[in-house]
Structures are given as structure tokens and as C-alpha cells.
Amino acid sequence: MKTKGIITSIIIVLIAVVSITAGTGCANIIPPEGGPRDSLPPRLLKAEPGDSALNFSGDKVVLTFDEFVEVQNIAENLIFSPTPSTNPYVDYKLKTVTVKLKDTLVPNTTYTINFGNSIKDFTEGNPFKNFTYTFSTGNYIDSLELSGKVILAENGKIDTTLIVMLHTSSDDSVVVKQKPMYISKMDGNGKFRFKNLPPKTFYLYALKDESNTRRYTSEKSLFAFADKPIIVQSSTEPVTLYAYVAKGEPEQPTNKNSSIRATSTTDKRLKYQTSATGGQQDILTGFYITVLQPLKAFDSTKLTLFTDSTFTPVVDYSFSKDSTGTKINLTHKWKENTLYRLILDKDFAEDTLGNKLTKADTISFTTKKLADYGSLKLKLRNLDLEKHPVLQIISKNTIVRSVPMKSIDLAIELFNPGEYELRILYDKNNNGVWDPGDFFGKHLQPEIVVPVERKISIKAAWKNEFEIIL
């Protein structure tokens, strides 16, 4: 009886298994899942000589990690301080990274090797971020620090790609002729920090080093300098530098949304575009035509402006060509919500490639309504009027309005709707525009622009009033 009961139980279990299999169809084969993804950087197990070694006299450093590693972009990442005349050679194999020194070391000097993010694990590429190895050729490690921040003088923003440099010579030409003694990179907030410095007097600079020469070779590069020598000691205060471009290249105005006339690159027709966006013209700005190639001939008498569908001639308007020869400006006091037609004679212009219109052309556009704009009233509390402040109103990183402030109040009757940033230019020479610095010989700092934390939003057909405490 007992055996019979066991057999019956086995049959019942088998029937249940068959029923489940039949009900679900063919079974899915699921491969076994792997472990969690490795997200940890390599870990240093040993350094020969050890980190912070004293009386260093060798010619190489060997670093051993807990996993296979590789070194990437070492030229962009490695900072060896003080700067050698010949950079060290960095090699890697399996779990080791070897730094071979090629320059004679200075006695009684603390050296640091900052690898940046160049050392990564081989499998997942996790970087050992800002790993720094330190040693000294003397019997102590220098421990002084210098910190600070670099701000772009023209807009108050930061550029984290700049490098910060320390020289020991007071000669201005040193930034052109020599590499700096010490180099530091900036963090994501525009701050820098030099560590393991000796108690010396330094000259502090910042540079956009696109050529990777560590030298200030072009006045079209961002550059900054400290007002006075920096005496590094135990209580050295942080320093703020203001970077500027001494001689920038003027930007050519473009309008990505403007209508493009004649886009073929094979014909000989003059190609141009206009400032009217979607057939609408802003009554607060001038109308302009831009061409792809500079004009060698331009006759303003062969441009005629009309209004309404009746082609009524317009009076009191004028044309002018800019210095680049690629932009024609039309100046006129626009009427709101009005249709305008600009007739271009086929011989009105010819560019340097000999391109002209093949026949007369007509540009039609309508001006915006007054209801498309809002009014703006702004009160800036704590504005220092003695510093000749200029209010800059910014849209999409472009200054749309620049107003010298004679009081803390501003009122503008018509303003384009949108969201705007505000900045205050402290205009030292009171000429209404931002001026860059002038380093060589003069040590003239750039004028400073300070961003206002609060943004403003202008609504159409609305009285927009704001009070901002600076």
C-alpha cells in the first residue's frame, strides 16, 4: 500500500509539470546574468619610490595598480611641476605605469606629477581622476598653496579650458618667451589651486593655450594677469583673475531664419539674404541685406522702397554699405503693421566674383504691430552710479540693448517679448562699450562685466515692471 501511494504522488507531480509546460508553450532559454558593471577606477597598490618620497635621486617612478590599466591622452593631461625643459616619458604595461624622467632635477625642490584623467582601467575605461604623485629632491616637501578663480571679464562667465600659470620673473616678455614654472588647470566652477609650492614670489597669469605651448603667442587668445606679484606664504589670500581677448576678430552678422534668395552655387546670380524673418520686420531695428561675397560695386540709387499694395513711394530712407562690403543697411522710421516692398534693380550691386542679379527683384515684408511688443520698467537697487554702469540686456548670448545708466530707473516703451539676462558693465573710461585689457608695458586690466542673477521675462502687450536688488 505504501509503495502504491508513492507511485501515485509521483504521477500527480508529473501531470502538473506537463500541464504547466503545455500552458506556457516552449520554454525561454535565459542566459545567466553577469555581475554588476565595474564602475570603480584603478586603485594604486604601490609606488616606487613611495609617494612623497624625500631625497629623490632616481630617473623613474613605477606605479602599480590593482587591475590592468592604460594611459590615454597623456600630452593633454600630464602636468609636471616645476615645468621641465623636456617632458617625462610615460609608458604602461599590464598593471604598471612607468614615468621616465628626461630632465635634470633641481636640488631641494618639491615636484608633482598630475596625471589628470589619463590613467584608466583597461576593461571599462574608468579614470583615476586627478591622480597626483609627489616627491622631493631635498629632505622636506613644500606644502604652501595658492588658490583663486578666473572670470571672463566681458561677460562674467567662466571658461574651464584655461590654464593658470606661475612665473618667477617680473619681465612681461616671460609669458611669450618661456614656459611657466608651475601650471594648474581649472575645475568646473572656474577655480584653480596650486599645491606644494615653495615660499617664493610669483607672477600669476591665465591663458587659453590652444597651441599647447604654454606661451602667450597671440592677442586673439584669452589671457589674464594679476595686478601685483603674489608672495606665497601660509596666509596667501585667493586671487581673482579677469580674462580678456586683447584683439578679437569682429563677428559678421548673420540671420539663420532670414530668407535666402538664390541658393545655387553653380550659377552666376548674386546671392543674398535679408533681416526680415518669416516676412516680418522688427520696427525697432534696421532692415539689412547680406551677401555671401564682398561687393565691388554698389549703387544705392538703384534700390527703391515702396509701401502698401499700391506701391506708394517712401521718403526719408537711406542705404549704406558696411566696412566688410557684405552688408547693406536700410535706415527708415518704420510704421507698424505696414506692407513694404523693396525693388532691387538688376544692376544695383556686383560682388567680387562678378555675380549680379539677372533681373530686377522684389523683397516684400510687413512690419510688426505695436501689440507685438511689451513695455519695460526696471529699477536697480544698490547700483553704483559713480562707476559709470552700463546695463546690458542679453538674449541668446547676444547684447540686444546696451543702456548707460544715469539713475537706478530705466523705462523703455517698446521691447521685444522673450526671456533676457542682465549684466552690468562698469565702464571705467565712460565710452559706453566694454574695453579689453592691455598687458605689455601698461598692465591695464579689462573693464569688468558683472552678471545679474535674476532674469526678466517680457510679455507682449503688457506692462513689464521689475525691481532688482543688486
C-alpha positions as CSV (number, residue, x, y, z in Angstrom):
1,M,0.0,0.0,0.0
2,K,2.8,2.4,0.9
3,T,4.6,1.8,-2.5
4,K,1.4,2.4,-4.3
5,G,0.9,5.7,-2.6
6,I,4.4,6.9,-3.5
7,I,3.8,6.0,-7.2
8,T,0.5,7.9,-7.2
9,S,2.2,11.0,-5.8
10,I,4.9,10.9,-8.5
11,I,2.3,10.6,-11.2
12,I,0.4,13.6,-9.9
13,V,3.6,15.8,-9.9
14,L,4.5,14.7,-13.4
15,I,1.0,15.6,-14.6
16,A,1.3,19.1,-13.0
17,V,4.6,19.7,-14.7
18,V,3.3,18.7,-18.1
19,S,0.2,20.9,-17.6
20,I,2.3,24.0,-16.8
21,T,4.7,23.3,-19.8
22,A,1.8,22.9,-22.2
23,G,0.1,26.0,-21.0
24,T,3.0,28.3,-21.4
25,G,4.4,26.9,-24.7
26,C,8.1,26.4,-25.4
27,A,10.3,27.4,-22.5
28,N,12.6,30.5,-23.0
29,I,16.3,29.9,-22.5
30,I,17.6,32.7,-20.3
31,P,21.4,33.1,-20.2
32,P,22.8,33.6,-16.8
33,E,23.2,37.3,-15.9
34,G,26.7,38.7,-15.3
35,G,27.8,40.7,-12.3
36,P,27.4,44.5,-11.9
37,R,29.3,46.7,-14.2
38,D,32.7,47.8,-13.0
39,S,32.4,51.5,-12.2
40,L,35.4,51.8,-9.9
41,P,38.7,53.5,-11.0
42,P,42.0,51.7,-10.7
43,R,43.4,51.6,-7.2
44,L,47.1,52.4,-6.5
45,L,48.8,49.5,-4.7
46,K,52.4,50.6,-4.7
47,A,54.7,53.4,-5.9
48,E,58.4,53.1,-6.2
49,P,59.7,55.3,-4.7
50,G,56.8,55.8,-2.4
51,D,54.6,58.9,-2.7
52,S,56.0,62.0,-1.0
53,A,59.5,60.4,-1.2
54,L,62.4,62.6,0.1
55,N,65.9,62.9,-1.3
56,F,64.8,61.5,-4.6
57,S,67.8,60.9,-6.9
58,G,66.4,58.4,-9.5
59,D,65.3,58.8,-13.0
60,K,61.9,56.9,-13.0
61,V,58.8,56.3,-11.0
62,V,56.9,53.0,-11.2
63,L,53.2,52.9,-10.2
64,T,51.4,49.5,-9.6
65,F,47.6,49.2,-9.7
66,D,45.1,46.6,-8.7
67,E,44.0,45.9,-12.2
68,F,45.1,46.2,-15.9
69,V,45.4,49.9,-16.9
70,E,46.0,52.0,-19.9
71,V,47.2,55.6,-20.3
72,Q,45.3,57.9,-22.8
73,N,45.9,61.5,-24.0
74,I,48.9,61.9,-21.7
75,A,50.1,65.1,-23.5
76,E,46.9,66.9,-22.8
77,N,46.5,65.6,-19.2
78,L,50.0,65.4,-17.7
79,I,51.2,68.4,-15.7
80,F,54.8,68.1,-14.3
81,S,55.7,70.9,-11.8
82,P,58.0,72.7,-11.8
83,T,57.9,72.5,-15.5
84,P,60.9,70.7,-17.0
85,S,62.6,71.6,-20.3
86,T,61.9,68.1,-21.6
87,N,58.7,66.3,-20.5
88,P,59.0,62.8,-19.0
89,Y,58.1,59.7,-21.0
90,V,55.1,57.8,-19.7
91,D,54.7,54.1,-20.5
92,Y,52.3,51.4,-19.3
93,K,52.1,47.6,-19.3
94,L,49.6,45.3,-17.7
95,K,49.1,46.8,-14.1
96,T,52.0,49.2,-14.1
97,V,52.6,52.8,-15.2
98,T,56.3,53.9,-15.6
99,V,57.4,57.6,-15.7
100,K,60.9,58.0,-17.1
101,L,62.4,61.4,-16.2
102,K,64.4,63.0,-19.0
103,D,65.4,66.3,-17.4
104,T,67.9,67.1,-14.6
105,L,66.1,67.7,-11.3
106,V,66.8,70.8,-9.3
107,P,68.2,70.1,-5.7
108,N,65.9,70.8,-2.7
109,T,62.8,71.1,-4.8
110,T,59.4,69.5,-4.5
111,Y,58.0,68.0,-7.7
112,T,54.4,66.9,-8.5
113,I,53.2,64.8,-11.4
114,N,49.5,65.3,-12.0
115,F,48.1,62.7,-14.4
116,G,44.7,64.4,-14.9
117,N,42.3,61.7,-16.1
118,S,44.8,59.9,-18.3
119,I,45.1,56.6,-16.2
120,K,42.1,54.4,-16.8
121,D,41.2,50.7,-16.1
122,F,41.6,48.6,-19.2
123,T,38.1,47.0,-19.3
124,E,35.7,49.8,-18.6
125,G,37.8,52.9,-19.0
126,N,37.1,54.3,-15.5
127,P,39.5,57.2,-15.0
128,F,41.7,57.6,-11.9
129,K,40.7,61.3,-11.7
130,N,43.4,63.9,-11.0
131,F,45.9,61.4,-9.5
132,T,49.0,63.3,-8.3
133,Y,52.3,61.8,-7.3
134,T,54.7,64.0,-5.2
135,F,58.4,63.7,-4.4
136,S,61.3,65.9,-3.3
137,T,64.9,66.1,-4.1
138,G,65.5,67.6,-0.7
139,N,64.7,66.5,2.9
140,Y,61.2,68.1,3.0
141,I,58.0,68.5,1.0
142,D,56.9,72.1,0.2
143,S,53.3,72.5,1.4
144,L,52.2,76.0,0.6
145,E,49.2,76.7,-1.6
146,L,47.7,79.3,-3.9
147,S,44.1,79.3,-5.0
148,G,41.7,81.6,-6.9
149,K,39.3,81.9,-9.7
150,V,39.3,83.1,-13.4
151,I,36.3,85.0,-14.7
152,L,35.8,86.2,-18.3
153,A,35.8,90.0,-18.0
154,E,33.5,90.6,-20.9
155,N,30.5,88.6,-19.7
156,G,31.2,87.4,-16.1
157,K,31.2,83.7,-17.2
158,I,33.9,81.1,-16.9
159,D,36.0,79.0,-19.4
160,T,37.3,75.8,-17.7
161,T,39.7,75.1,-20.6
162,L,42.0,77.9,-19.5
163,I,45.3,77.1,-17.7
164,V,46.7,79.1,-14.8
165,M,50.5,79.8,-14.8
166,L,53.1,80.9,-12.3
167,H,56.3,82.6,-13.4
168,T,59.2,83.7,-11.3
169,S,60.4,86.6,-13.5
170,S,58.8,90.1,-13.4
171,D,59.7,90.7,-17.1
172,D,56.5,91.0,-19.2
173,S,58.1,89.1,-22.1
174,V,58.5,86.0,-20.0
175,V,54.9,84.9,-20.9
176,V,55.9,84.9,-24.6
177,K,59.5,83.5,-24.3
178,Q,59.4,80.9,-21.6
179,K,57.2,78.1,-20.2
180,P,55.8,78.8,-16.7
181,M,57.4,77.4,-13.6
182,Y,54.0,75.9,-12.4
183,I,50.8,75.1,-14.2
184,S,47.3,74.4,-12.8
185,K,44.0,73.5,-14.5
186,M,40.6,74.8,-13.5
187,D,37.7,72.9,-12.1
188,G,34.1,73.1,-13.3
189,N,33.5,76.3,-11.3
190,G,36.4,78.2,-12.8
191,K,38.6,77.7,-9.7
192,F,42.3,76.8,-9.5
193,R,44.7,75.6,-6.8
194,F,48.4,75.2,-6.8
195,K,49.7,72.8,-4.1
196,N,53.2,72.0,-2.8
197,L,54.6,75.5,-3.6
198,P,57.8,76.9,-2.0
199,P,57.7,80.3,-0.2
200,K,58.6,82.5,-3.2
201,T,57.3,85.5,-5.1
202,F,55.4,84.5,-8.3
203,Y,53.7,86.3,-11.2
204,L,50.3,84.9,-11.9
205,Y,48.6,84.5,-15.3
206,A,45.9,82.6,-17.1
207,L,45.8,81.6,-20.7
208,K,43.7,79.8,-23.4
209,D,46.6,77.6,-24.6
210,E,45.1,76.1,-27.8
211,S,48.6,75.6,-29.3
212,N,49.8,73.7,-26.1
213,T,53.0,75.8,-26.0
214,R,52.3,77.3,-22.5
215,R,53.1,80.7,-24.0
216,Y,51.1,83.8,-24.8
217,T,51.7,84.0,-28.5
218,S,48.5,85.5,-29.9
219,E,46.5,88.5,-28.7
220,K,43.4,86.7,-30.1
221,S,43.7,84.2,-27.2
222,L,42.1,84.7,-23.8
223,F,44.6,86.0,-21.3
224,A,44.6,87.3,-17.7
225,F,47.2,88.7,-15.3
226,A,47.4,89.5,-11.6
227,D,47.7,93.2,-10.7
228,K,50.7,92.6,-8.5
229,P,53.3,89.9,-7.6
230,I,52.0,87.0,-5.4
231,I,54.0,86.3,-2.3
232,V,53.2,82.7,-1.4
233,Q,53.2,82.1,2.3
234,S,51.0,80.4,4.8
235,S,48.3,83.1,4.7
236,T,48.1,83.9,1.0
237,E,44.6,85.2,0.0
238,P,42.8,83.7,-3.0
239,V,43.2,85.7,-6.2
240,T,40.6,86.5,-8.9
241,L,41.8,87.0,-12.5
242,Y,39.8,88.6,-15.3
243,A,40.5,87.1,-18.7
244,Y,40.0,89.0,-22.0
245,V,40.9,88.9,-25.6
246,A,43.1,91.8,-26.5
247,K,42.4,91.8,-30.2
248,G,39.4,89.8,-31.3
249,E,38.1,89.3,-34.8
250,P,34.7,91.1,-35.4
251,E,31.8,88.7,-36.0
252,Q,29.9,89.1,-39.2
253,P,26.1,89.5,-38.6
254,T,24.0,86.6,-39.8
255,N,20.4,85.7,-39.5
256,K,19.7,82.0,-39.7
257,N,16.0,82.4,-40.1
258,S,16.1,85.1,-42.8
259,S,15.0,84.3,-46.3
260,I,17.8,83.2,-48.7
261,R,17.4,84.3,-52.3
262,A,19.3,82.3,-54.9
263,T,20.9,79.4,-53.2
264,S,22.6,77.7,-56.2
265,T,26.4,77.5,-56.1
266,T,26.8,76.9,-59.8
267,D,25.0,79.9,-61.3
268,K,26.4,83.5,-61.5
269,R,23.4,85.1,-59.8
270,L,24.1,87.4,-56.8
271,K,23.2,85.5,-53.6
272,Y,21.8,87.4,-50.7
273,Q,19.6,87.2,-47.6
274,T,17.6,89.7,-45.6
275,S,16.9,90.5,-42.0
276,A,13.1,90.0,-42.4
277,T,12.2,86.8,-40.5
278,G,9.2,85.0,-41.9
279,G,8.3,88.1,-44.0
280,Q,8.2,90.2,-40.8
281,Q,10.4,93.2,-40.0
282,D,11.1,94.4,-36.4
283,I,10.2,98.1,-36.2
284,L,12.9,98.6,-33.5
285,T,15.8,97.6,-35.8
286,G,17.0,98.5,-39.3
287,F,16.5,96.3,-42.3
288,Y,19.6,94.9,-43.9
289,I,20.7,92.7,-46.8
290,T,23.8,90.4,-46.6
291,V,25.7,88.9,-49.5
292,L,28.0,85.9,-49.5
293,Q,30.9,87.6,-51.2
294,P,32.1,91.3,-50.7
295,L,30.6,93.8,-53.1
296,K,33.0,95.5,-55.5
297,A,30.2,97.7,-56.9
298,F,27.1,99.1,-55.2
299,D,24.6,101.8,-56.4
300,S,22.0,102.9,-53.8
301,T,20.0,104.8,-56.4
302,K,19.0,101.5,-57.9
303,L,17.2,100.4,-54.7
304,T,13.7,101.8,-54.2
305,L,11.4,101.4,-51.2
306,F,7.6,101.4,-51.6
307,T,4.7,100.9,-49.1
308,D,1.3,99.2,-49.3
309,S,-0.1,97.2,-52.2
310,T,-0.4,100.4,-54.2
311,F,3.4,100.8,-54.4
312,T,3.4,104.3,-52.8
313,P,7.0,105.6,-52.8
314,V,8.6,106.0,-49.4
315,V,10.6,109.1,-48.4
316,D,13.2,109.6,-45.7
317,Y,15.2,106.5,-46.0
318,S,18.8,105.8,-46.8
319,F,21.2,102.9,-47.7
320,S,24.8,102.3,-46.5
321,K,27.3,99.6,-47.0
322,D,29.4,98.3,-44.1
323,S,33.2,98.2,-44.0
324,T,33.3,94.5,-44.9
325,G,31.3,95.1,-48.1
326,T,29.0,92.2,-47.3
327,K,26.1,94.1,-45.6
328,I,23.7,96.8,-46.9
329,N,21.8,98.7,-44.2
330,L,18.4,100.3,-44.9
331,T,17.6,103.1,-42.4
332,H,14.0,104.2,-42.0
333,K,11.5,105.0,-39.3
334,W,9.1,102.1,-39.7
335,K,5.3,102.3,-39.5
336,E,3.7,99.5,-37.6
337,N,1.7,96.7,-39.3
338,T,2.6,98.0,-42.8
339,L,3.5,96.3,-46.0
340,Y,6.8,97.4,-47.6
341,R,8.3,96.4,-51.0
342,L,11.9,96.9,-51.8
343,I,12.7,96.9,-55.5
344,L,16.3,95.8,-56.5
345,D,17.4,96.8,-60.0
346,K,19.4,94.1,-61.6
347,D,22.5,96.3,-61.7
348,F,22.2,97.5,-58.1
349,A,25.3,95.5,-57.0
350,E,28.1,93.2,-58.2
351,D,30.3,91.1,-55.9
352,T,34.0,90.3,-56.3
353,L,33.2,87.1,-58.2
354,G,31.3,89.1,-60.8
355,N,27.9,87.9,-59.6
356,K,24.9,90.2,-60.3
357,L,21.1,89.8,-60.4
358,T,19.9,88.5,-63.8
359,K,16.7,90.6,-63.5
360,A,15.1,93.0,-61.1
361,D,14.0,91.5,-57.8
362,T,11.3,92.5,-55.2
363,I,11.6,91.9,-51.5
364,S,8.3,92.1,-49.6
365,F,7.9,92.3,-45.8
366,T,5.4,93.5,-43.2
367,T,6.4,95.4,-40.1
368,K,5.2,94.1,-36.7
369,K,2.3,95.6,-34.8
370,L,2.7,97.7,-31.6
371,A,0.8,95.0,-29.8
372,D,3.6,92.5,-30.6
373,Y,5.8,94.4,-28.1
374,G,5.7,95.0,-24.4
375,S,6.9,97.9,-22.3
376,L,9.7,97.6,-19.7
377,K,10.3,99.4,-16.4
378,L,13.3,98.4,-14.4
379,K,14.6,99.6,-11.0
380,L,18.1,98.5,-10.0
381,R,18.6,99.0,-6.3
382,N,22.2,99.5,-5.0
383,L,23.5,100.4,-8.4
384,D,26.8,102.3,-8.0
385,L,26.3,105.2,-10.5
386,E,29.8,106.6,-9.8
387,K,31.3,103.6,-11.7
388,H,29.6,104.6,-14.9
389,P,27.4,101.4,-15.1
390,V,26.0,100.3,-18.4
391,L,23.1,97.9,-18.4
392,Q,23.4,95.1,-20.9
393,I,20.3,93.2,-21.9
394,I,21.2,89.8,-23.3
395,S,19.2,87.3,-25.4
396,K,20.9,84.0,-26.5
397,N,24.3,85.3,-25.6
398,T,23.8,88.4,-27.7
399,I,23.6,92.0,-26.4
400,V,20.3,93.3,-27.7
401,R,20.3,96.6,-25.8
402,S,23.1,98.5,-24.0
403,V,22.0,101.4,-21.9
404,P,24.3,103.8,-19.9
405,M,22.5,104.2,-16.6
406,K,22.3,107.8,-15.2
407,S,19.8,106.7,-12.5
408,I,18.6,103.5,-11.0
409,D,15.4,103.6,-13.1
410,L,15.0,102.5,-16.7
411,A,11.9,102.8,-18.9
412,I,11.6,101.5,-22.5
413,E,8.2,101.9,-24.3
414,L,8.6,99.1,-26.8
415,F,10.6,95.9,-26.2
416,N,10.6,92.6,-27.9
417,P,9.0,89.7,-25.9
418,G,11.2,87.0,-24.6
419,E,13.4,86.0,-21.7
420,Y,16.5,88.1,-21.1
421,E,19.7,88.0,-18.9
422,L,21.1,91.2,-17.4
423,R,24.7,92.3,-16.9
424,I,26.3,95.4,-15.6
425,L,29.3,96.8,-17.4
426,Y,31.4,99.1,-15.2
427,D,32.6,101.4,-17.9
428,K,35.8,102.9,-16.4
429,N,36.5,105.2,-19.4
430,N,32.8,106.1,-19.9
431,N,32.8,105.3,-23.6
432,G,29.7,103.1,-23.5
433,V,31.4,99.9,-24.6
434,W,33.4,97.1,-23.0
435,D,37.2,97.6,-23.4
436,P,39.7,94.8,-23.1
437,G,43.0,94.9,-21.1
438,D,46.4,96.0,-22.2
439,F,49.1,94.0,-20.6
440,F,52.5,94.6,-22.1
441,G,54.1,97.7,-20.5
442,K,50.8,99.2,-19.3
443,H,49.3,96.4,-17.1
444,L,45.8,97.8,-17.8
445,Q,43.1,95.5,-16.6
446,P,40.0,94.9,-18.7
447,E,36.7,96.5,-17.8
448,I,34.5,94.2,-15.7
449,V,31.0,92.9,-16.6
450,V,29.0,91.5,-13.7
451,P,26.0,89.2,-14.4
452,V,22.8,89.9,-12.6
453,E,21.4,86.7,-11.1
454,R,17.8,87.4,-11.9
455,K,16.4,87.1,-15.4
456,I,13.5,89.0,-16.7
457,S,10.7,87.8,-19.0
458,I,9.0,90.4,-21.3
459,K,5.4,89.7,-22.4
460,A,3.7,91.2,-25.4
461,A,1.0,93.9,-24.9
462,W,2.0,94.0,-21.2
463,K,3.5,96.5,-18.8
464,N,6.5,94.6,-17.6
465,E,7.9,96.0,-14.3
466,F,10.8,94.7,-12.3
467,E,12.7,95.7,-9.2
468,I,16.1,94.1,-8.7
469,I,18.4,94.4,-5.7
470,L,22.0,94.1,-6.7
